[in-house]
Amino acid sequence: MLGTSQWTSQATKVFGGTPGVVVGAVVTAALAFPLSANAQQLPWLAAPSQGAPSAVTTVPKTPLNRAVPGSRYVPDVQAPPPQAMPAPQAAPAPQTMPPGYAPAATAPSPVMPVPNAPIGPAHQAPPYAQPAPAMRPALAPEPAPAVPVVPGVPAWLNPHIGDGEGQISATVLKRAHDFHRTKVRAGAVKNSCYFAFDATRPGDGAKRFYVICENNGLFRAVSSGHGAGRNFPGIADLSNNTQCAKNFSNARNSHLTTGGGYVTAEVRTSFKGYYHDDDGYQPLMRSFLQYEGEGETATARVRAIGGHSAAIVRWQCRMKMPSSKYADSGGYVPYGKLVDYSAGRSSGCTSWPREINETILGIVKNQPTTVYVYPEAKDIVAVGRAVRAGQSLSRAGLYWSAACLREIGAPNFWPREKLEPALLLLAKKSSGRPRTLSDLPVCKKTVVGSAR
């Protein structure tokens, strides 16, 4: 291999001229040689290994690479051999930054720049990864509603079904609904409202008479009395207390409740006497809604079984009031105390508070509908047998208010065929006549002038 001084001497002989010219010629000739042919003689010109260089390649400091006056060659910075160009990349879309926005400082590139190398995309910090939101514990599924659902009954009635105060038993509602639908299909009833009464629940003011209008979304529970019955000497004690009904019958003169289905008929209004309030003397006019029965309830009309407000005037005396249109031929009218017995007992009719009387009568005006009274005779007999046998009513598919069942022990049904003949015979033997106005003493006060 020739040294630098030998190369210069040979070049001076070949090219002639001054040493500066000779140096330029030597460099030009060296660069003109193919890299493959001179790689061994000029290792500093050899192609770099695979991959981008990690630093700038500089020319070794030799006497040859000193700066030559008048030459444009810069010996301290040497461009690297040509490299394969990377695939072009699409320039990122320009983004408009809001005023006052300061870009975050980017981390410095781990690779040092190479002179004349293509400029790659600027290094950017990876986007900030938002932490995953805390997982909330899964909510436990809501428990299934405790109230039963009666097939065919609108869903809005479900909250009203149950054994609580103001609710209707599923058994009673299903019976009342089915009986009403039967009469609608038969064409006997077109009214979408119907009534129901649960005589197995405690009375004494409890809400157990129901007004149900399925199409209008109306449900109302009010108090109602059950049949008081009587203690018939020589026959049986058929009386009921105000709290719970133990005895039931469809016999005349029994004054007991009869369970089953009815259809409303005409309304009759009658005068019941005068009472006194803050506005003076007032006549009590009470409307009576007649029921028509079938089967076990067929005696409804002959027994005068129907529905009315639970109000009566308890007569005390006959008062002189000639101006009253209700006065008798002598000018007397019955006077007494107004009694509300909606928390008490009846003579076998269904009764309701005075404040709902106009609502009920308005529902049935010119539109007959159904009334279902629970329990029927078959229910009373089945419950009585189960109680005496010590069986569970729910397991036997039977229903009776548990509160009243504990009080009465077991209910009794007195069929008309056996009870009515004895009651009619007792009525003949007593030969008592109904109480009339003339039997009352005369009131000390006389009302003169206009009267209602």
C-alpha atoms as one frame of an Amber mdcrd trajectory, in Angstrom:
protein
   0.000   0.000   0.000   1.438   3.439  -0.991   1.934   6.045   1.677   0.686
   9.553   1.433   4.038  11.030   0.306   4.388   8.304  -2.320   0.884   9.050
  -3.646   1.708  12.703  -3.886   5.000  12.117  -5.700   3.356   9.751  -8.197
   0.521  12.113  -8.786   2.883  15.017  -9.401   4.635  13.056 -12.043   1.416
  11.958 -13.720  -0.627  15.126 -13.526   2.048  17.720 -13.105   1.384  21.070
 -11.505   1.505  22.398  -7.994   0.949  20.308  -4.890  -2.486  21.890  -4.267
  -3.665  20.841  -7.684  -2.188  17.432  -7.155  -4.120  16.986  -3.878  -7.383
  17.832  -5.573  -6.630  15.388  -8.339  -5.807  12.668  -5.863  -9.126  13.129
  -4.032 -11.057  13.194  -7.270  -9.412   9.995  -8.472 -10.007   8.279  -5.154
 -13.688   9.104  -5.177 -14.011   7.961  -8.765 -12.905   4.400  -7.913 -15.759
   1.968  -7.311 -16.411   1.408  -3.652 -16.358  -2.330  -4.102 -12.820  -2.139
  -5.622 -11.343   0.247  -3.059 -13.100  -0.896   0.091 -10.082  -2.811   1.227
  -7.631  -0.002   0.427  -9.960   2.755   1.817 -11.903   1.235   4.734 -13.186
   4.624   5.878 -15.130   4.838   2.583 -16.675   1.427   2.964 -20.462   1.160
   3.180 -21.738   1.144   6.741 -23.284  -1.907   8.330 -27.044  -2.522   8.178
 -29.035   0.082  10.026 -28.693   3.813  10.482 -25.405   5.090  12.002 -25.610
   6.134  15.602 -23.198   9.093  15.140 -21.774  11.380  12.454 -18.921   9.739
  10.463 -15.800  11.959  10.444 -12.743  11.762   8.239  -9.657  10.550  10.076
  -7.143  13.279  10.895  -4.281  12.703   8.466  -1.953  15.126   6.742  -4.101
  14.704   3.614  -7.267  16.068   5.105  -5.943  19.382   6.212  -7.768  22.316
   4.759  -6.349  23.435   1.415  -6.556  27.107   0.648  -9.008  27.805  -2.179
 -10.724  24.376  -1.891 -14.443  23.948  -1.085 -13.805  20.608   0.515 -14.535
  20.532   4.251 -12.550  17.678   5.725 -14.091  17.646   9.246 -17.639  16.739
   8.064 -18.139  13.844   5.732 -21.525  12.843   4.327 -22.353   9.171   4.869
 -22.728   6.795   1.972 -26.156   6.696   0.304 -28.840   4.769   2.241 -32.137
   3.305   1.264 -34.860   5.871   1.584 -37.689   4.966   3.945 -41.192   4.633
   2.599 -42.877   8.001   2.366 -45.408   8.704   5.080 -48.437  10.881   4.834
 -48.040  14.121   6.639 -50.340  14.419   9.642 -53.352  16.610   9.214 -52.772
  20.085  10.568 -54.565  20.793  13.842 -55.828  24.115  14.963 -54.902  24.844
  18.524 -56.993  27.131  20.703 -55.505  30.511  21.620 -53.057  30.345  24.466
 -52.489  26.632  24.034 -48.922  25.526  24.828 -47.947  22.115  23.423 -46.510
  19.664  25.872 -42.759  19.200  25.761 -41.783  16.112  23.820 -39.119  13.703
  24.859 -35.777  14.016  22.960 -35.126  11.468  20.240 -32.843   8.639  21.356
 -31.267   8.609  17.855 -28.797  11.420  16.973 -29.560  13.163  13.689 -27.529
  12.238  10.610 -26.565  15.079   8.217 -28.571  15.159   4.998 -30.699  12.221
   6.286 -34.432  12.425   5.519 -36.395  14.062   8.330 -38.782  11.634  10.000
 -41.859  12.554  12.020 -41.153  14.298  15.277 -41.233  12.107  18.319 -44.341
  12.624  20.381 -45.207  11.352  23.809 -47.859   8.662  23.804 -51.306   9.950
  24.648 -52.178   9.931  28.320 -54.088   6.809  29.120 -57.127   7.583  31.160
 -57.487   5.197  34.074 -60.365   2.790  33.755 -63.356   3.915  35.789 -63.877
   2.096  39.006 -66.237  -0.796  38.551 -69.436  -0.357  40.476 -70.783  -3.425
  42.187 -73.626  -4.999  40.301 -76.990  -4.073  41.751 -78.920  -6.972  43.157
 -82.066  -7.695  41.144 -85.201  -6.297  42.669 -87.329  -8.908  44.388 -90.418
 -10.111  42.618 -93.562  -8.222  43.680 -95.257  -9.793  46.658 -98.720  -9.085
  45.340-100.218 -11.843  43.212-101.314 -11.182  39.669-104.866 -12.181  38.766
-105.221 -13.462  35.175-107.303 -11.160  33.019-107.153  -8.248  35.446-105.350
  -5.084  34.271-101.806  -4.706  35.606-102.570  -1.338  37.229-104.668  -3.212
  39.795-101.731  -5.295  41.043-100.726  -2.876  43.840-104.296  -3.079  45.158
-104.229  -6.869  45.446-103.340  -8.359  48.801-104.466  -8.834  52.371-103.505
  -5.377  53.677-105.869  -2.610  54.677-107.623  -1.178  51.634-106.486  -4.060
  49.412-108.628  -6.749  47.841-107.875 -10.446  48.089-106.820 -12.126  44.862
-109.576 -14.708  45.339-112.288 -12.076  45.746-111.039  -9.989  42.826-110.876
 -12.969  40.488-114.403 -14.054  41.413-115.775 -10.522  40.979-113.925  -9.999
  37.683-115.002 -13.332  36.232-118.643 -12.846  37.241-118.669  -9.392  35.665
-117.147 -10.677  32.425-119.731 -13.457  32.294-122.581 -10.953  32.464-120.910
  -8.695  29.894-120.564 -11.558  27.421-124.178 -12.514  28.034-125.280  -8.960
  27.221-126.850  -8.415  30.647-124.272  -5.773  31.600-122.468  -3.110  29.550
-121.023  -1.158  32.448-117.210  -1.423  32.743-117.368  -0.858  36.515-118.351
  -3.452  39.098-118.490  -3.909  42.881-117.168  -6.485  45.315-117.578  -7.150
  49.041-115.385  -9.358  51.239-117.429 -10.336  54.304-114.628 -12.509  55.724
-112.495  -9.464  56.584-112.866  -7.645  59.882-115.574  -4.998  59.938-115.861
  -2.227  62.481-114.821   0.427  59.959-112.369  -1.646  57.882-112.365  -1.067
  54.137-113.812  -4.155  52.483-116.356  -2.906  49.913-114.699  -2.220  46.562
-115.563  -0.016  43.591-113.598  -1.140  40.519-113.652   0.499  37.090-111.076
  -1.335  34.972-111.351   0.930  31.929-111.165   4.151  33.935-108.400   3.125
  36.302-110.621   3.601  39.357-110.211   1.512  42.496-111.709   2.527  45.795
-112.131   0.607  49.032-114.631   1.762  51.669-116.126   0.374  54.850-119.232
  -1.755  54.789-121.352  -3.652  57.297-122.271  -7.335  57.225-125.543  -8.955
  58.253-126.160  -8.729  61.996-128.320 -11.825  62.278-130.301 -12.595  65.424
-130.574 -14.923  68.323-133.715 -16.876  67.540-134.933 -18.627  70.663-135.655
 -22.290  70.129-133.859 -22.262  66.766-130.268 -21.059  66.976-128.129 -18.082
  67.810-127.391 -16.615  64.369-126.078 -13.282  65.590-122.815 -11.723  64.436
-120.741  -9.112  66.229-119.522  -5.950  64.510-115.975  -7.248  64.058-116.369
 -10.567  62.236-119.182 -12.498  60.596-119.552 -16.112  61.632-123.062 -16.907
  60.338-124.340 -16.604  56.770-127.685 -17.472  55.210-130.007 -16.811  52.277
-133.172 -17.403  54.289-135.822 -14.742  54.747-135.925 -12.999  58.128-132.391
 -14.191  58.873-130.829 -10.698  58.557-127.648 -12.393  57.376-125.308 -11.822
  54.433-125.579 -14.060  51.397-122.511 -14.548  49.249-122.568 -14.847  45.480
-123.273 -12.775  42.395-125.874 -10.038  41.922-126.895  -7.590  39.202-128.035
  -4.099  40.149-131.612  -3.095  39.382-133.692   0.003  40.134-133.005   2.702
  42.711-135.715   3.691  45.198-135.463   6.705  47.470-137.448   6.952  50.705
-137.879   9.295  53.674-136.334   8.038  56.943-137.159  10.856  59.356-135.887
  14.219  60.550-132.742  14.976  62.458-131.175  18.228  63.610-127.812  19.686
  62.638-126.196  23.124  62.471-128.513  24.103  59.632-131.663  23.159  61.484
-134.015  20.249  60.951-133.050  18.046  58.035-134.907  15.166  56.411-132.896
  12.038  55.687-133.620  10.786  52.185-131.923   7.450  51.609-131.627   5.759
  48.225-131.812   1.999  48.013-130.148   0.111  45.121-132.036  -3.143  44.566
-130.061  -6.288  43.733-131.227  -9.164  41.564-129.739 -12.544  42.405-129.510
 -16.004  40.930-128.964 -19.413  42.416-128.242 -18.999  46.127-128.818 -15.236
  45.854-132.170 -15.578  44.095-134.051 -14.421  47.222-132.502 -10.956  47.017
-135.685  -9.156  45.942-138.033 -10.913  48.321-135.586 -10.259  51.149-135.107
  -6.619  50.035-131.378  -7.167  49.683-129.467  -4.376  47.997-127.049  -1.555
  48.708-127.447   1.810  50.415-125.619   4.363  52.536-125.039   3.326  56.130
-127.183   6.031  57.690-130.505   5.933  59.517-132.561   8.120  61.806-133.152
   6.416  65.128-136.649   7.591  65.986-137.168   9.216  69.379-140.512  10.967
  69.066-143.049  12.354  66.616-142.706  16.047  65.994-145.454  18.425  64.961
-144.464  19.835  61.569-147.584  20.475  59.484-145.651  22.231  56.738-143.599
  19.142  55.917-144.579  17.163  52.877-143.688  14.026  54.815-146.105  14.701
  57.651-148.950  12.274  58.273-152.586  13.255  58.387-152.114  14.655  61.876
-149.145  16.811  60.832-146.504  14.675  62.590-143.126  13.528  61.338-140.659
  11.118  62.929-137.731  12.818  64.637-134.579  11.296  66.046-130.799  11.020
  65.987-128.816  10.522  62.793-126.746   7.346  63.080-123.866   6.391  60.784
-123.375   2.627  61.033-120.857   2.171  58.251-118.587   0.633  60.916-121.412
  -1.573  62.167-123.840  -4.166  60.882-126.756  -4.316  58.479-129.839  -6.469
  57.947-128.092  -8.407  55.179-127.520  -5.570  52.703-124.214  -4.097  51.605
-123.835  -0.599  53.000-121.310   2.148  52.400-120.455   5.608  53.834-122.667
   8.540  52.893-119.799  10.424  51.228-119.481   7.806  48.485-123.188   7.264
  47.974-123.515   9.660  45.032-120.463   8.112  43.334-121.912   4.608  43.488
-125.369   5.653  42.394-123.864   7.654  39.531-122.011   4.567  38.288-125.157
   2.430  38.102-127.548   5.106  36.861-129.172   3.680  33.712-126.261   1.198
  33.531-126.729  -2.010  35.510-123.603  -3.730  36.727-122.529  -6.620  38.929
-121.949  -7.011  42.654-120.014  -9.990  43.958-120.153 -10.882  47.655-117.659
 -13.309  49.192-117.939 -15.973  50.639-120.361 -18.234  48.835-121.976 -21.210
  50.536-119.413 -23.619  49.064-116.565 -21.540  50.507-118.125 -21.460  53.977
-118.672 -25.217  54.034-115.168 -25.994  52.762-113.461 -23.635  55.206-115.513
 -25.005  58.107-114.481 -28.562  57.290-110.811 -27.621  56.919-110.784 -25.799
  60.257-112.400 -28.673  62.101-109.918 -31.088  60.492-106.967 -28.882  61.370
-105.965 -28.373  57.728-104.165 -25.366  56.264-106.493 -23.201  54.191-103.753
 -22.072  51.805-102.662 -25.653  51.110-106.276 -26.595  50.510-106.691 -23.681
  48.079-109.170 -21.870  50.352-109.382 -18.267  51.491-110.637 -16.593  54.666
-109.330 -13.605  56.533-106.919 -15.011  59.118-107.816 -12.315  61.668-111.514
 -13.201  61.647-110.894 -16.930  61.433-109.010 -16.795  64.733-111.978 -15.017
  66.315-114.890 -17.055  64.979-113.235 -20.481  64.934-115.251 -21.852  62.005
-117.968 -20.202  59.896-121.508 -21.528  59.443-123.858 -21.420  56.491-127.557
 -21.823  57.186-129.313 -22.903  53.984-132.658 -21.428  53.162-134.324 -24.817
  52.807-133.726 -25.676  56.468-133.765 -22.307  58.215-136.479 -20.326  56.469
-139.484 -22.524  57.463-138.532 -22.243  61.130-138.086 -18.472  60.937-141.428
 -17.947  59.177-143.182 -20.078  61.788-141.538 -18.046  64.549-142.732 -14.835
  62.923-146.345 -16.056  62.926-146.218 -17.067  66.566-144.897 -13.704  67.652
-147.794 -11.984  65.846-146.093  -8.677  66.484-146.907  -5.772  64.244-144.307
  -3.369  62.877-143.640  -0.211  64.820-145.473   2.825  63.410-145.293   6.583
  63.879-148.300   6.556  66.149-146.399   4.385  68.612-143.913   7.220  69.276
-144.372   9.823  71.995-145.008  13.402  70.931-141.956  15.662  70.875-142.066
  18.689  73.163-140.984  20.987  70.378-143.241  21.984  67.518-141.808  23.338
  64.300-143.923  26.058  62.765-143.302  27.493  59.331-141.681  26.145  56.233
-139.945  22.819  56.388-138.054  20.703  53.933
